[in-house]
């Protein structure tokens, strides 16, 4: 579970990103994402033989482009809940701070690459266990955006990070679709 300190940190990061962008192009957005958990070893370490590895999650983010091609972004990513064959549940959340490189391709269509650090929290409820571990991890992302109105864009994103539970590291990634507003 994301602690109140984690939420406060995310809000501070987002406000900081917007404040830095007072002279730059600031933005905020949200996406619905389809996530893929590479969690087979984690499931077996908890004695669960059949785990979902697909989930629906979301991403909320804010950032600033400090130049036409470089910026900074903060995000909260909830990769969604996966379930086991009985009552087991797993969830991964990340608070991300990333550098953004963006390239305009054609008539407003732009692509971006992101690299940063994620404070990743993995949770599981299985067989009487209620584990929760938080670790820093590398974050990688890619995005595409297209303006549909002056300050509104349709966005697509790919996000990747790693998490750890019960001494087992695993990757989690997602593809998402959403909207972004420029300030």
OpenMM code with the backbone's topology and positions (N, CA, C; nanometers):
from openmm import Vec3, app, unit

residues = "UNK UNK UNK UNK UNK UNK UNK UNK UNK UNK UNK UNK UNK UNK UNK UNK UNK UNK UNK UNK UNK UNK UNK UNK UNK UNK UNK UNK UNK UNK UNK UNK UNK UNK UNK UNK UNK UNK UNK UNK UNK UNK UNK UNK UNK UNK UNK UNK UNK UNK UNK UNK UNK UNK UNK UNK UNK UNK UNK UNK UNK UNK UNK UNK UNK UNK UNK UNK UNK UNK UNK UNK UNK UNK UNK UNK UNK UNK UNK UNK UNK UNK UNK UNK UNK UNK UNK UNK UNK UNK UNK UNK UNK UNK UNK UNK UNK UNK UNK UNK UNK UNK UNK UNK UNK UNK UNK UNK UNK UNK UNK UNK UNK UNK UNK UNK UNK UNK UNK UNK UNK UNK UNK UNK UNK UNK UNK UNK UNK UNK UNK UNK UNK UNK UNK UNK UNK UNK UNK UNK UNK UNK UNK UNK UNK UNK UNK UNK UNK UNK UNK UNK UNK UNK UNK UNK UNK UNK UNK UNK UNK UNK UNK UNK UNK UNK UNK UNK UNK UNK UNK UNK UNK UNK UNK UNK UNK UNK UNK UNK UNK UNK UNK".split()
positions = [
    Vec3(0.0842, -0.1171, 0.0000),
    Vec3(0.0000, 0.0000, 0.0000),
    Vec3(0.0891, 0.1239, 0.0000),
    Vec3(0.0461, 0.2239, -0.0741),
    Vec3(0.1224, 0.3477, -0.0825),
    Vec3(0.0991, 0.4270, 0.0448),
    Vec3(0.2055, 0.4556, 0.1170),
    Vec3(0.1933, 0.5260, 0.2451),
    Vec3(0.1608, 0.6732, 0.2223),
    Vec3(0.1171, 0.7386, 0.3292),
    Vec3(0.0878, 0.8817, 0.3180),
    Vec3(0.2149, 0.9596, 0.2857),
    Vec3(0.3290, 0.9111, 0.3340),
    Vec3(0.4568, 0.9745, 0.2999),
    Vec3(0.4839, 0.9608, 0.1506),
    Vec3(0.4527, 0.8438, 0.0938),
    Vec3(0.4706, 0.8222, -0.0498),
    Vec3(0.3815, 0.9131, -0.1321),
    Vec3(0.2571, 0.9290, -0.0903),
    Vec3(0.1645, 1.0181, -0.1601),
    Vec3(0.2137, 1.1621, -0.1515),
    Vec3(0.2588, 1.2040, -0.0332),
    Vec3(0.3117, 1.3396, -0.0164),
    Vec3(0.4347, 1.3606, -0.1040),
    Vec3(0.5200, 1.2586, -0.1122),
    Vec3(0.6398, 1.2685, -0.1961),
    Vec3(0.6021, 1.2833, -0.3421),
    Vec3(0.5032, 1.2041, -0.3879),
    Vec3(0.4591, 1.2133, -0.5264),
    Vec3(0.4031, 1.3519, -0.5560),
    Vec3(0.3204, 1.4035, -0.4680),
    Vec3(0.2635, 1.5368, -0.4880),
    Vec3(0.3746, 1.6414, -0.4928),
    Vec3(0.4731, 1.6293, -0.4036),
    Vec3(0.5860, 1.7232, -0.4036),
    Vec3(0.6645, 1.7141, -0.5338),
    Vec3(0.6880, 1.5915, -0.5837),
    Vec3(0.7590, 1.5743, -0.7102),
    Vec3(0.6814, 1.6369, -0.8252),
    Vec3(0.5506, 1.6120, -0.8283),
    Vec3(0.4694, 1.6681, -0.9363),
    Vec3(0.4658, 1.8205, -0.9301),
    Vec3(0.4481, 1.8766, -0.8109),
    Vec3(0.4483, 2.0222, -0.7973),
    Vec3(0.5844, 2.0800, -0.8332),
    Vec3(0.6907, 2.0106, -0.7943),
    Vec3(0.8253, 2.0548, -0.8291),
    Vec3(0.8469, 2.0545, -0.9791),
    Vec3(0.7973, 1.9495, -1.0457),
    Vec3(0.8112, 1.9414, -1.1909),
    Vec3(0.7363, 2.0559, -1.2580),
    Vec3(0.6177, 2.0871, -1.2078),
    Vec3(0.5407, 2.1977, -1.2635),
    Vec3(0.6078, 2.3311, -1.2322),
    Vec3(0.6610, 2.3474, -1.1106),
    Vec3(0.7279, 2.4724, -1.0726),
    Vec3(0.8517, 2.4963, -1.1574),
    Vec3(0.9281, 2.3903, -1.1815),
    Vec3(1.0466, 2.4023, -1.2663),
    Vec3(1.0049, 2.4489, -1.4046),
    Vec3(0.8862, 2.4072, -1.4455),
    Vec3(0.8394, 2.4401, -1.5788),
    Vec3(0.7678, 2.5729, -1.5897),
    Vec3(0.7786, 2.6590, -1.4901),
    Vec3(0.7103, 2.7877, -1.4961),
    Vec3(0.7493, 2.8634, -1.6225),
    Vec3(0.8704, 2.8436, -1.6690),
    Vec3(0.9171, 2.9074, -1.7906),
    Vec3(0.9168, 2.8096, -1.9075),
    Vec3(0.8737, 2.6871, -1.8836),
    Vec3(0.8751, 2.5843, -1.9862),
    Vec3(0.7331, 2.5328, -2.0086),
    Vec3(0.7215, 2.4335, -2.0934),
    Vec3(0.5926, 2.3720, -2.1246),
    Vec3(0.5605, 2.2646, -2.0213),
    Vec3(0.4625, 2.2888, -1.9347),
    Vec3(0.4216, 2.1906, -1.8340),
    Vec3(0.3030, 2.1113, -1.8852),
    Vec3(0.2854, 1.9918, -1.8328),
    Vec3(0.1769, 1.9050, -1.8768),
    Vec3(0.1382, 1.8088, -1.7654),
    Vec3(0.0192, 1.7517, -1.7784),
    Vec3(-0.0287, 1.6484, -1.6868),
    Vec3(-0.1209, 1.5571, -1.7656),
    Vec3(-0.1273, 1.4310, -1.7239),
    Vec3(-0.2113, 1.3375, -1.7965),
    Vec3(-0.2449, 1.2143, -1.7163),
    Vec3(-0.3295, 1.1323, -1.7756),
    Vec3(-0.3700, 1.0063, -1.7137),
    Vec3(-0.3960, 0.9038, -1.8232),
    Vec3(-0.3661, 0.7777, -1.7915),
    Vec3(-0.3860, 0.6682, -1.8859),
    Vec3(-0.4482, 0.5483, -1.8159),
    Vec3(-0.5213, 0.4683, -1.8929),
    Vec3(-0.5636, 0.3353, -1.8506),
    Vec3(-0.4669, 0.2393, -1.9179),
    Vec3(-0.4162, 0.1405, -1.8430),
    Vec3(-0.3098, 0.0551, -1.8948),
    Vec3(-0.3424, -0.0934, -1.8811),
    Vec3(-0.2951, -0.1705, -1.9768),
    Vec3(-0.2983, -0.3163, -1.9702),
    Vec3(-0.1577, -0.3604, -1.9306),
    Vec3(-0.1486, -0.4312, -1.8182),
    Vec3(-0.0181, -0.4666, -1.7622),
    Vec3(0.0120, -0.6145, -1.7790),
    Vec3(0.1415, -0.6445, -1.7839),
    Vec3(0.1899, -0.7819, -1.7945),
    Vec3(0.2905, -0.8057, -1.6827),
    Vec3(0.2591, -0.8997, -1.5944),
    Vec3(0.3469, -0.9371, -1.4838),
    Vec3(0.4257, -1.0616, -1.5238),
    Vec3(0.5565, -1.0598, -1.5074),
    Vec3(0.6411, -1.1777, -1.5278),
    Vec3(0.6647, -1.2376, -1.3890),
    Vec3(0.5600, -1.3016, -1.3328),
    Vec3(0.5581, -1.3340, -1.1908),
    Vec3(0.5541, -1.4831, -1.1573),
    Vec3(0.5879, -1.5705, -1.2493),
    Vec3(0.5770, -1.7148, -1.2239),
    Vec3(0.6605, -1.7604, -1.1049),
    Vec3(0.7851, -1.7133, -1.0937),
    Vec3(0.8702, -1.7554, -0.9808),
    Vec3(0.8175, -1.7040, -0.8479),
    Vec3(0.7611, -1.5838, -0.8480),
    Vec3(0.7041, -1.5292, -0.7246),
    Vec3(0.5851, -1.6138, -0.6816),
    Vec3(0.4996, -1.6491, -0.7760),
    Vec3(0.3824, -1.7316, -0.7431),
    Vec3(0.4244, -1.8641, -0.6819),
    Vec3(0.5201, -1.9303, -0.7442),
    Vec3(0.5626, -2.0606, -0.6910),
    Vec3(0.6301, -2.0460, -0.5548),
    Vec3(0.6955, -1.9332, -0.5281),
    Vec3(0.7589, -1.9152, -0.3972),
    Vec3(0.6549, -1.9012, -0.2859),
    Vec3(0.5308, -1.8663, -0.3214),
    Vec3(0.4217, -1.8603, -0.2243),
    Vec3(0.3325, -1.9843, -0.2309),
    Vec3(0.3719, -2.0840, -0.3100),
    Vec3(0.2948, -2.2072, -0.3204),
    Vec3(0.1709, -2.1958, -0.4070),
    Vec3(0.1669, -2.0969, -0.4950),
    Vec3(0.0526, -2.0777, -0.5843),
    Vec3(0.0905, -2.1329, -0.7209),
    Vec3(0.0108, -2.2276, -0.7705),
    Vec3(0.0470, -2.2934, -0.8957),
    Vec3(-0.0051, -2.2209, -1.0193),
    Vec3(-0.1108, -2.1433, -1.0062),
    Vec3(-0.1700, -2.0795, -1.1225),
    Vec3(-0.1967, -1.9319, -1.0927),
    Vec3(-0.1175, -1.8428, -1.1514),
    Vec3(-0.1318, -1.6980, -1.1297),
    Vec3(-0.1694, -1.6281, -1.2593),
    Vec3(-0.2527, -1.5256, -1.2461),
    Vec3(-0.2735, -1.4351, -1.3591),
    Vec3(-0.1424, -1.3623, -1.3848),
    Vec3(-0.1220, -1.3230, -1.5082),
    Vec3(-0.0093, -1.2343, -1.5345),
    Vec3(-0.0531, -1.1110, -1.6136),
    Vec3(-0.1832, -1.0927, -1.6273),
    Vec3(-0.2389, -0.9754, -1.6955),
    Vec3(-0.3276, -0.8990, -1.5982),
    Vec3(-0.3246, -0.7667, -1.6068),
    Vec3(-0.4061, -0.6832, -1.5190),
    Vec3(-0.4365, -0.5508, -1.5887),
    Vec3(-0.5321, -0.4791, -1.5351),
    Vec3(-0.5654, -0.3452, -1.5828),
    Vec3(-0.5277, -0.2460, -1.4736),
    Vec3(-0.4521, -0.1444, -1.5119),
    Vec3(-0.4068, -0.0455, -1.4151),
    Vec3(-0.4226, 0.0953, -1.4689),
    Vec3(-0.3495, 0.1880, -1.4071),
    Vec3(-0.3568, 0.3271, -1.4500),
    Vec3(-0.2245, 0.3981, -1.4212),
    Vec3(-0.2102, 0.5118, -1.4865),
    Vec3(-0.0928, 0.5973, -1.4660),
    Vec3(-0.1410, 0.7422, -1.4616),
    Vec3(-0.0913, 0.8176, -1.3640),
    Vec3(-0.1172, 0.9610, -1.3516),
    Vec3(0.0194, 1.0289, -1.3477),
    Vec3(0.0376, 1.1334, -1.4269),
    Vec3(0.1704, 1.1939, -1.4353),
    Vec3(0.1622, 1.3447, -1.4573),
    Vec3(0.2745, 1.4107, -1.4305),
    Vec3(0.2908, 1.5536, -1.4578),
    Vec3(0.4379, 1.5773, -1.4881),
    Vec3(0.4638, 1.6780, -1.5698),
    Vec3(0.6024, 1.7061, -1.6029),
    Vec3(0.6190, 1.8401, -1.6702),
    Vec3(0.7417, 1.8683, -1.7080),
    Vec3(0.7763, 1.9921, -1.7774),
    Vec3(0.8813, 1.9632, -1.8822),
    Vec3(0.8598, 2.0191, -2.0001),
    Vec3(0.9617, 2.0149, -2.1035),
    Vec3(1.0487, 2.1382, -2.0827),
    Vec3(1.1746, 2.1161, -2.0500),
    Vec3(1.2674, 2.2253, -2.0210),
    Vec3(1.3215, 2.2883, -2.1486),
    Vec3(1.3144, 2.2128, -2.2583),
    Vec3(1.3469, 2.2619, -2.3918),
    Vec3(1.2495, 2.1930, -2.4868),
    Vec3(1.2664, 2.2113, -2.6160),
    Vec3(1.1742, 2.1468, -2.7102),
    Vec3(1.1914, 1.9951, -2.7128),
    Vec3(1.3046, 1.9451, -2.6632),
    Vec3(1.3281, 1.8006, -2.6712),
    Vec3(1.3622, 1.7327, -2.5387),
    Vec3(1.3803, 1.8055, -2.4298),
    Vec3(1.4194, 1.7430, -2.3022),
    Vec3(1.3332, 1.7950, -2.1879),
    Vec3(1.2993, 1.7034, -2.0977),
    Vec3(1.2173, 1.7421, -1.9840),
    Vec3(1.2313, 1.6466, -1.8677),
    Vec3(1.1447, 1.6670, -1.7685),
    Vec3(1.1422, 1.5840, -1.6486),
    Vec3(0.9960, 1.5506, -1.6194),
    Vec3(0.9731, 1.4286, -1.5678),
    Vec3(0.8370, 1.3836, -1.5421),
    Vec3(0.8301, 1.3040, -1.4125),
    Vec3(0.7220, 1.3219, -1.3378),
    Vec3(0.6926, 1.2422, -1.2184),
    Vec3(0.5614, 1.1691, -1.2433),
    Vec3(0.5531, 1.0445, -1.1961),
    Vec3(0.4329, 0.9652, -1.2229),
    Vec3(0.4022, 0.8705, -1.1081),
    Vec3(0.2760, 0.8366, -1.0979),
    Vec3(0.2294, 0.7286, -1.0120),
    Vec3(0.1706, 0.6239, -1.1053),
    Vec3(0.2259, 0.5030, -1.1006),
    Vec3(0.1779, 0.3946, -1.1853),
    Vec3(0.1247, 0.2835, -1.0962),
    Vec3(0.0005, 0.2455, -1.1185),
    Vec3(-0.0594, 0.1299, -1.0533),
    Vec3(-0.0750, 0.0260, -1.1636),
    Vec3(0.0044, -0.0819, -1.1569),
    Vec3(0.0042, -0.1814, -1.2633),
    Vec3(-0.1166, -0.2753, -1.2574),
    Vec3(-0.2007, -0.2624, -1.1568),
    Vec3(-0.3217, -0.3428, -1.1485),
    Vec3(-0.3027, -0.4684, -1.0656),
    Vec3(-0.4142, -0.5278, -1.0281),
    Vec3(-0.4152, -0.6435, -0.9386),
    Vec3(-0.4229, -0.7736, -1.0183),
    Vec3(-0.3348, -0.8689, -0.9850),
    Vec3(-0.3406, -1.0037, -1.0425),
    Vec3(-0.3893, -1.0997, -0.9349),
    Vec3(-0.4499, -1.2102, -0.9787),
    Vec3(-0.5062, -1.3068, -0.8841),
    Vec3(-0.4496, -1.4451, -0.9091),
    Vec3(-0.4490, -1.5254, -0.8028),
    Vec3(-0.4052, -1.6634, -0.8112),
    Vec3(-0.5229, -1.7567, -0.8288),
    Vec3(-0.4971, -1.8879, -0.8156),
    Vec3(-0.6024, -1.9860, -0.8377),
    Vec3(-0.7015, -1.9949, -0.7224),
    Vec3(-0.6701, -1.9416, -0.6073),
    Vec3(-0.7647, -1.9396, -0.4948),
    Vec3(-0.7974, -1.7945, -0.4614),
    Vec3(-0.7549, -1.7498, -0.3446),
    Vec3(-0.7830, -1.6117, -0.3032),
    Vec3(-0.6580, -1.5243, -0.3043),
    Vec3(-0.5541, -1.5664, -0.3691),
    Vec3(-0.4289, -1.4908, -0.3704),
    Vec3(-0.4434, -1.3664, -0.4589),
    Vec3(-0.3757, -1.2598, -0.4167),
    Vec3(-0.3750, -1.1354, -0.4927),
    Vec3(-0.2360, -1.0747, -0.4910),
    Vec3(-0.2002, -1.0097, -0.5999),
    Vec3(-0.0740, -0.9377, -0.6075),
    Vec3(-0.0941, -0.8031, -0.6745),
    Vec3(-0.0093, -0.7066, -0.6399),
    Vec3(-0.0212, -0.5713, -0.6925),
    Vec3(0.1157, -0.5045, -0.6914),
    Vec3(0.1459, -0.4289, -0.7971),
    Vec3(0.2688, -0.3495, -0.8029),
    Vec3(0.2317, -0.2046, -0.8321),
    Vec3(0.2910, -0.1125, -0.7543),
    Vec3(0.2757, 0.0320, -0.7743),
    Vec3(0.4144, 0.0936, -0.7793),
    Vec3(0.4287, 0.2005, -0.8560),
    Vec3(0.5571, 0.2703, -0.8638),
    Vec3(0.5368, 0.4208, -0.8607),
    Vec3(0.6251, 0.4884, -0.7899),
    Vec3(0.6381, 0.6333, -0.7984),
    Vec3(0.7653, 0.6570, -0.8781),
    Vec3(0.7539, 0.7317, -0.9868),
    Vec3(0.8621, 0.7438, -1.0846),
    Vec3(0.9068, 0.8888, -1.0984),
    Vec3(1.0364, 0.9086, -1.1120),
    Vec3(1.0943, 1.0359, -1.1526),
    Vec3(1.1846, 1.0052, -1.2711),
    Vec3(1.1548, 1.0664, -1.3875),
    Vec3(1.2255, 1.0294, -1.5100),
    Vec3(1.2649, 1.1503, -1.5936),
    Vec3(1.3733, 1.1327, -1.6680),
    Vec3(1.4132, 1.2281, -1.7710),
    Vec3(1.3395, 1.1894, -1.8987),
    Vec3(1.2974, 1.2893, -1.9752),
    Vec3(1.2199, 1.2659, -2.0967),
    Vec3(1.2934, 1.3271, -2.2151),
    Vec3(1.3080, 1.2502, -2.3226),
    Vec3(1.3580, 1.3012, -2.4500),
    Vec3(1.2464, 1.2856, -2.5519),
    Vec3(1.2113, 1.3954, -2.6203),
    Vec3(1.0977, 1.3946, -2.7125),
    Vec3(1.1414, 1.4412, -2.8502),
    Vec3(1.0845, 1.3777, -2.9540),
    Vec3(1.1130, 1.4138, -3.0925),
    Vec3(0.9804, 1.4347, -3.1645),
    Vec3(0.9641, 1.5511, -3.2277),
    Vec3(0.8463, 1.5752, -3.3107),
    Vec3(0.8681, 1.5042, -3.4433),
    Vec3(0.7690, 1.4241, -3.4831),
    Vec3(0.7832, 1.3422, -3.6028),
    Vec3(0.7150, 1.4061, -3.7229),
    Vec3(0.5852, 1.4394, -3.7077),
    Vec3(0.5094, 1.4873, -3.8226),
    Vec3(0.3805, 1.5532, -3.7761),
    Vec3(0.3580, 1.6802, -3.8115),
    Vec3(0.2328, 1.7518, -3.7846),
    Vec3(0.1796, 1.7325, -3.6430),
    Vec3(0.2626, 1.7530, -3.5453),
    Vec3(0.2202, 1.7425, -3.4060),
    Vec3(0.2409, 1.6059, -3.3439),
    Vec3(0.2572, 1.5025, -3.4263),
    Vec3(0.2844, 1.3685, -3.3742),
    Vec3(0.4253, 1.3667, -3.3160),
    Vec3(0.4369, 1.3222, -3.1915),
    Vec3(0.5677, 1.3187, -3.1255),
    Vec3(0.5863, 1.1843, -3.0562),
    Vec3(0.7120, 1.1417, -3.0478),
    Vec3(0.7471, 1.0210, -2.9732),
    Vec3(0.8453, 1.0607, -2.8633),
    Vec3(0.8454, 0.9832, -2.7559),
    Vec3(0.9357, 1.0156, -2.6457),
    Vec3(0.9936, 0.8890, -2.5856),
    Vec3(1.1098, 0.9058, -2.5253),
    Vec3(1.1736, 0.8001, -2.4482),
    Vec3(1.1961, 0.8517, -2.3073),
    Vec3(1.1856, 0.7617, -2.2092),
    Vec3(1.1982, 0.8026, -2.0689),
    Vec3(1.2883, 0.7047, -1.9959),
    Vec3(1.3720, 0.7596, -1.9084),
    Vec3(1.4557, 0.6763, -1.8222),
    Vec3(1.4621, 0.7443, -1.6861),
    Vec3(1.4515, 0.6629, -1.5822),
    Vec3(1.4516, 0.7214, -1.4492),
    Vec3(1.4579, 0.6173, -1.3403),
    Vec3(1.4174, 0.6598, -1.2223),
    Vec3(1.4175, 0.5717, -1.1057),
    Vec3(1.2735, 0.5588, -1.0559),
    Vec3(1.2411, 0.4368, -1.0110),
    Vec3(1.1075, 0.4088, -0.9584),
    Vec3(1.1188, 0.3565, -0.8161),
    Vec3(1.0377, 0.4090, -0.7270),
    Vec3(1.0205, 0.3509, -0.5934),
    Vec3(0.9046, 0.2538, -0.6094),
    Vec3(0.9373, 0.1257, -0.6209),
    Vec3(0.8384, 0.0240, -0.6549),
    Vec3(0.7952, -0.0537, -0.5316),
    Vec3(0.6647, -0.0611, -0.5111),
    Vec3(0.6067, -0.1369, -0.4009),
    Vec3(0.5335, -0.2569, -0.4584),
    Vec3(0.5701, -0.3762, -0.4125),
    Vec3(0.5022, -0.4995, -0.4527),
    Vec3(0.4308, -0.5559, -0.3310),
    Vec3(0.3068, -0.5982, -0.3514),
    Vec3(0.2259, -0.6526, -0.2425),
    Vec3(0.1701, -0.7876, -0.2849),
    Vec3(0.1559, -0.8783, -0.1873),
    Vec3(0.0913, -1.0068, -0.2143),
    Vec3(0.0150, -1.0517, -0.0908),
    Vec3(-0.0989, -1.1130, -0.1156),
    Vec3(-0.1767, -1.1800, -0.0115),
    Vec3(-0.1945, -1.3229, -0.0599),
    Vec3(-0.1258, -1.4171, 0.0066),
    Vec3(-0.1299, -1.5571, -0.0360),
    Vec3(-0.1021, -1.6482, 0.0817),
    Vec3(-0.1833, -1.7508, 0.0967),
    Vec3(-0.1594, -1.8526, 0.1992),
    Vec3(-0.1388, -1.7966, 0.3381),
    Vec3(-0.2142, -1.6981, 0.3764),
    Vec3(-0.1987, -1.6388, 0.5088),
    Vec3(-0.0909, -1.5323, 0.5152),
    Vec3(-0.0083, -1.5221, 0.4120),
    Vec3(0.0974, -1.4199, 0.4076),
    Vec3(0.0392, -1.2895, 0.3537),
    Vec3(0.0853, -1.1807, 0.4093),
    Vec3(0.0460, -1.0475, 0.3647),
    Vec3(0.1747, -0.9667, 0.3542),
    Vec3(0.2477, -0.9872, 0.2443),
    Vec3(0.3793, -0.9261, 0.2276),
    Vec3(0.3711, -0.7982, 0.1460),
    Vec3(0.4637, -0.7081, 0.1767),
    Vec3(0.4702, -0.5772, 0.1139),
    Vec3(0.6170, -0.5370, 0.1136),
    Vec3(0.6774, -0.5231, -0.0045),
    Vec3(0.8187, -0.4843, -0.0133),
    Vec3(0.8338, -0.3656, -0.1062),
    Vec3(0.9220, -0.2732, -0.0670),
    Vec3(0.9500, -0.1563, -0.1494),
    Vec3(1.0987, -0.1525, -0.1805),
    Vec3(1.1303, -0.1342, -0.3099),
    Vec3(1.2692, -0.1291, -0.3551),
    Vec3(1.2819, -0.0251, -0.4663),
    Vec3(1.3976, 0.0388, -0.4775),
    Vec3(1.4217, 0.1256, -0.5927),
    Vec3(1.4497, 0.0393, -0.7151),
    Vec3(1.4149, 0.0909, -0.8305),
    Vec3(1.4334, 0.0144, -0.9530),
    Vec3(1.4526, 0.1094, -1.0706),
    Vec3(1.5159, 0.0592, -1.1743),
    Vec3(1.5279, 0.1323, -1.2996),
    Vec3(1.3899, 0.1401, -1.3648),
    Vec3(1.3582, 0.2542, -1.4205),
    Vec3(1.2330, 0.2726, -1.4940),
    Vec3(1.2671, 0.3076, -1.6383),
    Vec3(1.1986, 0.2439, -1.7328),
    Vec3(1.2113, 0.2751, -1.8749),
    Vec3(1.0719, 0.2973, -1.9317),
    Vec3(1.0590, 0.3944, -2.0197),
    Vec3(0.9285, 0.4205, -2.0790),
    Vec3(0.9407, 0.4762, -2.2192),
    Vec3(0.8316, 0.4675, -2.2922),
    Vec3(0.8229, 0.5241, -2.4264),
    Vec3(0.6824, 0.5800, -2.4427),
    Vec3(0.6696, 0.6816, -2.5242),
    Vec3(0.5384, 0.7415, -2.5426),
    Vec3(0.5179, 0.7934, -2.6831),
    Vec3(0.3918, 0.8136, -2.7147),
    Vec3(0.3526, 0.8748, -2.8411),
    Vec3(0.2373, 0.9693, -2.8090),
    Vec3(0.2334, 1.0833, -2.8752),
    Vec3(0.1275, 1.1810, -2.8478),
    Vec3(0.0856, 1.2496, -2.9765),
    Vec3(-0.0425, 1.2868, -2.9804),
    Vec3(-0.0958, 1.3574, -3.0965),
    Vec3(-0.1996, 1.4587, -3.0488),
    Vec3(-0.1861, 1.5858, -3.0898),
    Vec3(-0.2807, 1.6879, -3.0433),
    Vec3(-0.4168, 1.6733, -3.1115),
    Vec3(-0.5233, 1.6836, -3.0301),
    Vec3(-0.6586, 1.6818, -3.0867),
    Vec3(-0.7264, 1.8178, -3.0701),
    Vec3(-0.6705, 1.9015, -2.9858),
    Vec3(-0.7164, 2.0380, -2.9644),
    Vec3(-0.5944, 2.1177, -2.9219),
    Vec3(-0.6054, 2.2470, -2.9041),
    Vec3(-0.4908, 2.3333, -2.8751),
    Vec3(-0.4007, 2.2805, -2.7644),
    Vec3(-0.4594, 2.2430, -2.6510),
    Vec3(-0.3778, 2.1996, -2.5369),
    Vec3(-0.4079, 2.0564, -2.4928),
    Vec3(-0.4868, 1.9834, -2.5709),
    Vec3(-0.5241, 1.8463, -2.5344),
    Vec3(-0.4647, 1.7485, -2.6348),
    Vec3(-0.4049, 1.6415, -2.5825),
    Vec3(-0.3421, 1.5405, -2.6676),
    Vec3(-0.3916, 1.4013, -2.6309),
    Vec3(-0.4002, 1.3159, -2.7304),
    Vec3(-0.4198, 1.1729, -2.7068),
    Vec3(-0.2797, 1.1159, -2.6893),
    Vec3(-0.2610, 1.0310, -2.5882),
    Vec3(-0.1283, 0.9753, -2.5619),
    Vec3(-0.1347, 0.8234, -2.5502),
    Vec3(-0.0253, 0.7620, -2.5890),
    Vec3(-0.0043, 0.6194, -2.5678),
    Vec3(0.1282, 0.6044, -2.4952),
    Vec3(0.1405, 0.5000, -2.4135),
    Vec3(0.2641, 0.4851, -2.3357),
    Vec3(0.2973, 0.3384, -2.3129),
    Vec3(0.4269, 0.3132, -2.3008),
    Vec3(0.4786, 0.1835, -2.2563),
    Vec3(0.5645, 0.2124, -2.1336),
    Vec3(0.5425, 0.1364, -2.0264),
    Vec3(0.6191, 0.1531, -1.9025),
    Vec3(0.6756, 0.0184, -1.8596),
    Vec3(0.7995, 0.0192, -1.8092),
    Vec3(0.8660, -0.1037, -1.7647),
    Vec3(0.9439, -0.0756, -1.6366),
    Vec3(0.9327, -0.1655, -1.5410),
    Vec3(1.0160, -0.1611, -1.4215),
    Vec3(1.0256, -0.3017, -1.3640),
    Vec3(1.0989, -0.3145, -1.2554),
    Vec3(1.1133, -0.4437, -1.1879),
    Vec3(1.0695, -0.4279, -1.0432),
    Vec3(1.0233, -0.5388, -0.9859),
    Vec3(0.9808, -0.5408, -0.8461),
    Vec3(1.0408, -0.6639, -0.7798),
    Vec3(1.0261, -0.6721, -0.6475),
    Vec3(1.0812, -0.7857, -0.5733),
    Vec3(0.9865, -0.8241, -0.4599),
    Vec3(0.9630, -0.9551, -0.4472),
    Vec3(0.8847, -1.0113, -0.3376),
    Vec3(0.9451, -1.1449, -0.2986),
    Vec3(0.9568, -1.1697, -0.1697),
    Vec3(1.0032, -1.2995, -0.1208),
    Vec3(1.1365, -1.3386, -0.1857),
    Vec3(1.2282, -1.2419, -0.1994),
    Vec3(1.3606, -1.2600, -0.2608),
    Vec3(1.3546, -1.2953, -0.4089),
    Vec3(1.2402, -1.2783, -0.4712),
    Vec3(1.2245, -1.3062, -0.6142),
    Vec3(1.2033, -1.1754, -0.6893),
    Vec3(1.2927, -1.1461, -0.7841),
    Vec3(1.2764, -1.0269, -0.8677),
    Vec3(1.1932, -1.0641, -0.9900),
    Vec3(1.1096, -0.9708, -1.0325),
    Vec3(1.0290, -0.9941, -1.1523),
    Vec3(1.0028, -0.8607, -1.2215),
    Vec3(0.9718, -0.8690, -1.3497),
    Vec3(0.9454, -0.7471, -1.4261),
    Vec3(0.7948, -0.7277, -1.4416),
    Vec3(0.7583, -0.6038, -1.4595),
    Vec3(0.6195, -0.5680, -1.4869),
    Vec3(0.6216, -0.4556, -1.5903),
    Vec3(0.5339, -0.4674, -1.6896),
    Vec3(0.5290, -0.3674, -1.7960),
    Vec3(0.3834, -0.3404, -1.8318),
    Vec3(0.3609, -0.2300, -1.9021),
    Vec3(0.2236, -0.1973, -1.9401),
    Vec3(0.2202, -0.1112, -2.0656),
    Vec3(0.1104, -0.1259, -2.1397),
    Vec3(0.0766, -0.0390, -2.2516),
    Vec3(-0.0487, 0.0368, -2.2121),
    Vec3(-0.0511, 0.1679, -2.2385),
    Vec3(-0.1668, 0.2460, -2.1971),
    Vec3(-0.2109, 0.3465, -2.3010),
    Vec3(-0.3339, 0.3934, -2.2849),
    Vec3(-0.3923, 0.4944, -2.3716),
    Vec3(-0.4646, 0.5957, -2.2833),
    Vec3(-0.4476, 0.7243, -2.3140),
    Vec3(-0.5105, 0.8257, -2.2305),
    Vec3(-0.5060, 0.9635, -2.2930),
    Vec3(-0.5099, 1.0641, -2.2064),
    Vec3(-0.5117, 1.2033, -2.2511),
    Vec3(-0.4147, 1.2861, -2.1682),
    Vec3(-0.3674, 1.3939, -2.2306),
    Vec3(-0.2731, 1.4849, -2.1657),
    Vec3(-0.3175, 1.6282, -2.1906),
    Vec3(-0.2983, 1.7133, -2.0909),
    Vec3(-0.3290, 1.8556, -2.1030),
    Vec3(-0.1993, 1.9335, -2.0858),
    Vec3(-0.1725, 2.0252, -2.1776),
    Vec3(-0.0549, 2.1121, -2.1684),
    Vec3(-0.0963, 2.2444, -2.1047),
    Vec3(-0.0062, 2.3015, -2.0229),
    Vec3(-0.0341, 2.4284, -1.9552),
    Vec3(0.0486, 2.5393, -2.0161),
] * unit.nanometer
topology = app.Topology()
chain = topology.addChain("A")
for resn in residues:
    res = topology.addResidue(resn, chain)
    for name in ("N", "CA", "C"):
        topology.addAtom(name, app.Element.getBySymbol(name[0]), res)
